[in-house]
Amino acid sequence: MSRSAVIERLRRRLGLDPESIGEITLNHAIDEACATLNCPDTAALLQRIDGDEREWQRFVDCMVVPETWLYRSPEQFDDLVRFAREQLATRRPLRILSMPCATGEEAYSIAATLLEQGFGPGAFEILGIDVSQRAIASARSARFRASATRGRSVDATWFDREGEFWVPTGAVQRSVRFRSGNLLQPDCFQPGERFDVVFFRNLLIYLDADARRLALDQILRVLEKPGLVLAGQAENLSAIDTRLQPLSGYGPLSFSHPARATDATAPRVANAGRTPRPTAADSAPPARPRERLQPPVATAVAQAPVDALAQARQAADAGEFGRARELCLQLLEQQPESASAWLLRGLIAMAENDLDEAEQALVRASYLNRDDAESMQYRIALAERRGQPQEAAKLRSRMARMTTSGVRA
């Protein structure tokens, strides 16, 4: 009973949807919290976090696992630059919010991108906010291991190499500040605080329906029109709040206010490949072009992941689970938010009887594609295999809502 009460605290205070994380992962995190806070059981943990706000924060740090890297989804940084030039050409300084900022990779990537594209250090301000104070402390330390690059090259103009770490240069670090805050609390933002661009990626997938609506309401309250909101791969913001609509001509994860999203009279850059002459406020050394900002070759980029997934499926069908698993992991390195790849990884784990790994992968697949009945079917089968009839019944109920009403579970 006390474990259920702990989960309810997470739902009430953080808006957490427990099913978005999965029972195994959630239970492991609660066990870690008990060990970290020196609590013999969940009853003692509940008493500790209810009685002391500092202990609650330590508990939150155990529950939140930051997952981010430098220049994650680079096409969204291209949309940022384009929006800043086309829609906010004369507005200075640009005010940019990174939330949740996790350990800071996103915020520093934003700063490096804008500096590289000719925006001077005083032309923009970036604020990173996260509910985890431990993550904020890590962001302020500004030291990232090689894994933070996900195998991509890092421009030495904006990141120095110090042993095994990448460290943002002084110009990048001075453009960013951090603080902790809970988006579901009214004091998350300071009075009068406004932003032109919000990187708002991969939070809503963890929240229940009420918390998602409240979170977006908070974001819209501080978003200055026209405003750009950049979403995560599995997040359709306009389906949650119609005040945000896809921004015409931009990537599918870029949203703005409808009044400007389809405005044919909005000023546009005649030659998007040419960097406009900087104003005095934008003064900076000439920007060096980076390959990741070049238009991708659609056929080559689009075809490779499809082939990799097909090869992994063929290997799994042939019973070559080791090879299938390796191909799947390679694909997820390139496309970490591919629901199909996570589903296949879960099925491979089930075949190998690694049920913990299977649950984590299938849960990931189902929240990346909340309308996918197949991943839900396998989650039901897995719950039954693990002797969890109540969990299987809950999942069946969600699946029934998906298939009969068209409403996302």
TAZI-V990968 format. One record per backbone hydrogen bond with DSSP energy under -1.0 kcal/mol. CO is the residue of the C=O (numbers start at 1). NH is the residue of the N-H. E is the energy in kcal/mol with one decimal. If there is no record, write none. Layout:
co | nh | e
CO | NH | E
CO | NH | E
This chain:
co | nh | e
1 | 5 | -1.8
2 | 6 | -2.0
3 | 7 | -2.1
4 | 8 | -2.1
5 | 9 | -1.7
6 | 10 | -1.7
7 | 11 | -2.1
8 | 12 | -2.8
9 | 13 | -2.8
10 | 14 | -1.8
10 | 16 | -1.6
11 | 15 | -1.0
15 | 208 | -2.3
17 | 20 | -1.9
18 | 21 | -1.3
18 | 22 | -2.2
22 | 26 | -2.4
23 | 27 | -2.6
24 | 28 | -2.3
25 | 29 | -2.1
26 | 30 | -2.2
27 | 31 | -2.4
28 | 32 | -2.3
29 | 33 | -2.2
30 | 34 | -2.3
31 | 35 | -2.1
32 | 36 | -2.8
33 | 37 | -2.6
34 | 39 | -3.1
41 | 45 | -1.9
42 | 46 | -2.7
43 | 47 | -1.9
44 | 48 | -2.2
45 | 49 | -2.6
46 | 50 | -1.8
47 | 51 | -1.1
48 | 52 | -1.0
52 | 56 | -2.0
53 | 57 | -2.0
54 | 58 | -1.9
55 | 59 | -2.2
56 | 60 | -2.5
57 | 61 | -2.2
58 | 62 | -1.1
59 | 63 | -1.4
60 | 64 | -2.1
69 | 72 | -1.1
73 | 76 | -2.1
74 | 78 | -1.4
75 | 79 | -1.7
76 | 80 | -1.9
77 | 81 | -2.1
78 | 82 | -2.5
79 | 83 | -2.7
80 | 84 | -2.4
81 | 85 | -1.8
82 | 86 | -2.8
83 | 87 | -2.3
83 | 88 | -1.3
94 | 125 | -3.2
95 | 196 | -2.7
95 | 197 | -1.8
96 | 127 | -2.6
97 | 199 | -3.3
98 | 129 | -2.3
101 | 104 | -2.3
104 | 108 | -2.4
105 | 109 | -2.0
106 | 110 | -2.3
107 | 111 | -2.0
108 | 112 | -2.5
109 | 113 | -2.3
110 | 114 | -2.3
111 | 115 | -2.4
112 | 116 | -2.4
113 | 117 | -1.6
114 | 119 | -2.5
115 | 118 | -1.5
120 | 123 | -2.2
123 | 94 | -2.8
125 | 96 | -2.9
126 | 177 | -2.0
127 | 98 | -2.8
128 | 179 | -2.1
129 | 101 | -1.9
130 | 181 | -1.7
132 | 136 | -1.8
133 | 137 | -2.3
134 | 138 | -1.8
135 | 139 | -2.4
136 | 140 | -2.4
137 | 141 | -1.3
138 | 142 | -1.1
144 | 166 | -3.4
145 | 148 | -2.1
146 | 149 | -1.9
147 | 150 | -1.0
148 | 70 | -3.2
149 | 152 | -2.0
155 | 158 | -1.7
155 | 159 | -1.3
158 | 169 | -2.3
160 | 167 | -3.0
162 | 165 | -1.9
165 | 162 | -2.8
166 | 144 | -2.6
167 | 160 | -3.3
169 | 173 | -2.6
170 | 174 | -2.5
173 | 176 | -1.5
175 | 126 | -1.7
177 | 128 | -2.7
179 | 130 | -1.1
182 | 185 | -2.2
185 | 188 | -1.7
190 | 193 | -2.2
195 | 224 | -3.3
196 | 228 | -1.8
197 | 97 | -2.6
198 | 230 | -2.7
199 | 99 | -2.7
203 | 206 | -2.0
204 | 207 | -1.4
206 | 17 | -3.3
208 | 212 | -2.4
209 | 213 | -1.9
210 | 214 | -2.3
211 | 215 | -2.8
212 | 216 | -2.2
213 | 217 | -2.0
214 | 218 | -2.2
215 | 219 | -2.1
216 | 220 | -2.7
217 | 221 | -1.5
222 | 195 | -2.6
226 | 257 | -1.4
228 | 198 | -2.9
229 | 255 | -2.7
230 | 200 | -2.5
232 | 235 | -1.7
236 | 239 | -1.0
237 | 240 | -1.3
237 | 241 | -2.6
241 | 244 | -1.7
245 | 256 | -2.5
247 | 250 | -2.2
251 | 254 | -1.6
253 | 231 | -2.6
254 | 247 | -2.8
255 | 229 | -2.8
256 | 245 | -2.7
257 | 260 | -1.6
257 | 261 | -1.8
258 | 262 | -1.1
260 | 263 | -1.0
261 | 248 | -1.2
263 | 266 | -1.4
271 | 274 | -2.0
280 | 283 | -1.3
290 | 293 | -1.9
291 | 294 | -1.7
297 | 301 | -2.5
298 | 302 | -2.5
299 | 303 | -1.9
300 | 304 | -1.6
303 | 307 | -2.4
304 | 308 | -2.3
305 | 309 | -2.4
306 | 310 | -2.3
307 | 311 | -2.6
308 | 312 | -2.2
309 | 313 | -2.3
310 | 314 | -2.4
311 | 315 | -2.4
312 | 316 | -2.2
313 | 317 | -2.8
314 | 318 | -1.6
315 | 320 | -2.6
316 | 319 | -1.6
319 | 321 | -1.6
320 | 324 | -2.5
321 | 325 | -2.8
322 | 326 | -2.1
323 | 327 | -2.5
324 | 328 | -2.3
325 | 329 | -2.4
326 | 330 | -2.2
327 | 331 | -2.2
328 | 332 | -2.3
329 | 333 | -1.5
330 | 334 | -1.1
331 | 335 | -3.1
335 | 338 | -1.6
338 | 342 | -2.0
339 | 343 | -2.4
340 | 344 | -2.2
341 | 345 | -2.4
342 | 346 | -2.2
343 | 347 | -2.2
344 | 348 | -2.4
345 | 349 | -2.2
346 | 350 | -2.2
347 | 351 | -2.2
348 | 352 | -1.7
349 | 354 | -2.8
350 | 353 | -1.3
353 | 355 | -1.2
354 | 358 | -2.1
355 | 359 | -2.4
356 | 360 | -2.1
357 | 361 | -2.2
358 | 362 | -2.6
359 | 363 | -2.5
360 | 364 | -1.9
361 | 365 | -2.2
362 | 366 | -2.3
363 | 367 | -1.9
364 | 368 | -1.5
365 | 369 | -1.5
369 | 372 | -1.8
372 | 376 | -1.0
373 | 377 | -2.4
374 | 378 | -2.0
375 | 379 | -1.9
376 | 380 | -2.2
377 | 381 | -2.3
378 | 382 | -2.4
379 | 383 | -2.4
380 | 384 | -2.3
381 | 385 | -2.2
382 | 386 | -1.8
383 | 388 | -2.6
384 | 387 | -1.4
388 | 392 | -2.2
389 | 393 | -2.3
390 | 394 | -2.2
391 | 395 | -2.3
392 | 396 | -2.2
393 | 397 | -2.1
394 | 398 | -2.0
395 | 399 | -2.5
396 | 400 | -2.3
397 | 401 | -1.7
398 | 402 | -1.9
399 | 403 | -2.3
400 | 404 | -1.9
401 | 405 | -1.6
